[in-house]
């Protein structure tokens, strides 16, 4: 069987995208980064993709009047490119339950906190303000509720006395780049089936609650 085709969705710098590209360049890596999609035309990650010879596509929110229409277009782009797995890597859009339901178990996200703590934005500042001694990052299956899907991997780092949000973010980011390719590898190898099933059940509940 050929390696699953992966789309990486970004909005910005794309350092996690770069980590996935670098990992997938090894011949033994079991997934192919086949497409990079950004909702921002000026995302630096698009340059990273082009440099690696990976097709890119910009789908701007400005071209759609509803979230549903955006997500339908996104879904069609993924289908047209025969994408099998989706990695969200700093993709700053909330996805509709309908879209998530179509990709559940095949779509993962990386988040810069030790979920379930600090879902959402400004995670590092919030961790510092809360006096946390540890911070970190989480890779999880995506379900309709933001940052709430089954956890697949976490890495922990200390929060040091003089940390600013920027310093802590950099310490965490180095670990994001390690765990994200590892989880994608396991997903591509079919090793996450039990948690994918859990994500499907959770998605059904969350999507029903959102109606
Ligand atoms: C990362 O911190 C990731 O955890 C969060 O957004 C940031 C994206 O950074 N979801 P990059 O674009 O991968 O450099």
Boltz pocket constraint, residues with backbone or C-beta under 6 A from the ligand:
constraints:
  - pocket:
      binder: B
      contacts: [[A, 10], [A, 12], [A, 13], [A, 14], [A, 15], [A, 16], [A, 17], [A, 45], [A, 88], [A, 89], [A, 90], [A, 91], [A, 110], [A, 111], [A, 112], [A, 137], [A, 173], [A, 176]]
      max_distance: 6.0
